[in-house]
């Protein structure tokens, strides 16, 4: 029965994407069915700009981000502290001061643009906020919150990881 439920949830998400319904609507209708948790996040620098690589199920989704967000994500991943707080550090501090937290991030793709829904929990209530995917990734890492993508997005935009990702000529890992 669980397999049938998972299949129906997958079909619902796929239909929602083709019908222009947001992932938020699909998730609200079916809970977390059809969503995959990102297992690893990495920041790369290439001749074309900074790239955040989201990895799950032996696939990688590359997302181009600006240099400041790449620096913030890298700092959050490595624990590196900067002389002055970056925007995501500030948001993290503000939310913590109000006993709020990011409980999860759901990343979606609309056209050629990645979007994200950030769920903030405060005083037992949760609220979902629309966000740039790069900002949501940075906040998820700061709060150690799960990042989720649909199975369809992982299948469509994910690149197979036959072997570990290594920098190509001209790329450096941040």
C-alpha positions in Angstrom: 0.0 0.0 0.0 2.9 2.4 0.8 4.3 1.9 -2.7 0.9 2.9 -4.2 0.7 5.9 -2.0 4.3 7.0 -2.9 3.5 6.5 -6.6 0.3 8.6 -6.3 2.2 11.3 -4.5 4.8 11.3 -7.2 2.1 11.6 -9.9 0.4 14.4 -7.9 3.7 16.4 -7.7 4.4 15.8 -11.5 0.9 16.9 -12.4 1.2 20.0 -10.2 4.5 21.0 -11.9 3.0 20.6 -15.3 -0.2 22.4 -14.3 1.7 25.3 -12.8 0.8 24.5 -9.2 3.5 25.3 -6.7 5.4 22.7 -4.8 4.0 24.3 -1.6 0.5 23.4 -2.8 1.5 19.8 -3.6 3.3 19.3 -0.3 0.3 20.7 1.6 -1.9 18.3 -0.2 0.3 15.2 0.3 2.7 15.9 3.1 6.3 15.0 2.4 5.5 12.2 0.0 7.7 12.5 -3.1 10.3 14.7 -1.5 13.9 13.8 -1.2 16.3 15.1 1.5 19.6 16.6 0.3 22.4 14.5 1.8 25.4 16.8 1.1 26.0 20.4 0.0 29.2 21.7 -1.6 30.4 25.0 -2.9 32.5 25.2 -6.0 34.0 28.2 -7.9 34.2 27.9 -11.6 35.1 30.3 -14.5 31.3 30.9 -14.8 30.7 31.8 -11.2 30.0 30.1 -7.9 28.0 26.9 -7.8 26.3 25.2 -4.9 26.0 21.5 -5.5 23.1 19.7 -3.7 23.7 15.9 -3.6 21.2 13.1 -3.0 20.6 9.6 -4.2 23.9 9.6 -6.2 22.8 12.7 -8.1 23.9 16.4 -7.9 21.9 19.5 -8.6 24.1 22.5 -9.5 22.8 25.9 -8.6 24.7 29.1 -9.6 24.8 31.6 -6.7 26.4 35.0 -6.3 29.8 35.3 -4.5 28.5 36.7 -1.2 26.0 33.9 -0.8 28.6 31.3 -1.8 30.9 32.8 0.9 28.1 32.6 3.5 27.2 29.0 2.6 30.9 28.0 2.7 31.3 29.7 6.1 28.2 27.9 7.4 29.5 24.5 6.1 33.0 24.9 7.5 32.3 27.0 10.7 34.4 29.8 9.3 33.6 33.1 11.1 34.0 36.5 9.3 35.0 39.7 10.9 31.5 41.1 10.4 28.3 39.0 10.1 27.0 38.4 6.7 23.3 38.7 6.0 22.6 35.0 6.7 24.6 35.2 9.9 22.5 38.2 11.0 19.2 36.4 10.1 20.3 33.4 12.0 21.1 35.5 15.1 17.8 37.4 14.9 15.7 34.3 14.6 17.6 32.6 17.4 17.1 35.6 19.6 13.3 35.3 19.2 13.5 31.5 19.8 12.6 30.9 16.2 14.2 28.4 13.8 14.2 27.2 10.3 12.6 23.8 10.3 13.0 22.9 6.6 13.6 24.3 3.1 11.9 23.0 0.0 13.6 23.9 -3.3 11.8 23.9 -6.6 12.5 24.8 -10.2 10.2 27.0 -12.2 11.4 27.6 -15.7 15.1 28.1 -15.4 15.0 29.6 -11.9 15.3 27.8 -8.6 12.9 28.9 -5.8 12.6 27.9 -2.2 10.0 27.7 0.6 11.5 28.3 4.0 9.5 27.1 7.0 10.1 29.1 10.1 8.8 27.8 13.5 8.3 30.2 16.4 6.2 29.7 19.5 4.8 26.4 18.2 3.5 28.1 15.0 5.0 27.7 11.6 5.0 30.0 8.6 6.3 29.4 5.1 8.2 32.1 3.3 9.1 32.4 -0.4 12.9 32.8 -0.9 15.7 32.7 -3.3 17.1 29.2 -3.3 20.6 30.4 -2.4 19.3 32.3 0.7 17.3 29.3 1.8 20.2 27.0 1.4 22.4 29.3 3.5 19.7 29.5 6.2 19.1 25.8 6.2 22.8 25.1 6.8 23.0 27.7 9.5 20.1 26.0 11.3 21.0 22.4 10.4 17.6 22.1 8.8 16.7 19.6 6.2 16.7 20.7 2.5 14.2 18.9 0.3 13.6 18.6 -3.4 11.0 16.7 -5.3 11.9 13.3 -6.8 11.0 14.7 -10.2 13.4 17.7 -9.8 16.2 15.4 -8.7 15.5 13.1 -11.7 15.2 16.0 -14.2 17.9 18.5 -13.0 20.2 16.1 -11.1 23.4 15.0 -12.8 24.4 11.4 -12.1 27.4 11.0 -9.8 29.1 7.9 -11.2 32.2 9.0 -9.2 32.9 11.7 -6.6 32.8 15.2 -8.0 36.2 16.6 -8.5 37.1 20.1 -9.7 37.6 20.5 -13.4 40.5 22.6 -14.7 39.8 26.2 -13.7 37.5 25.1 -10.8 38.4 25.4 -7.2 36.6 24.1 -4.1 35.8 26.8 -1.6 
